[in-house]
Structure formats: structure tokens, C-alpha cells
């Protein structure tokens, strides 16, 4: 059940990523280190 949930979430996120343009993707990549740091607070 957990694996199925992860598969669905990953498919959903992949669909979101496919809809991003290059500028939007660059912003996410630039924000990733900050988001990673916040996730570990």
C-alpha cells in the first residue's frame, strides 16, 4: 500500500514538472538548497 501511494505521488509530481518552462524549473533548482535546509529544521 505504501509503495502504491509513493508511485501515485511520484506520477503526480512528474506531471507537474512536465508542465514547467525552463525559467520556472531554474527557479525551483535555485530554491532547492533553501527548501532542503528548511526540511531539516
C-alpha positions, 0 to 999 in steps of 0.5 A: 500500500505504501509503495502504491501511494509513493508511485501515485505521488511520484506520477503526480509530481512528474506531471507537474514538472512536465508542465514547467518552462525552463525559467520556472524549473531554474527557479525551483533548482535555485530554491532547492538548497533553501527548501532542503535546509528548511526540511531539516529544521 
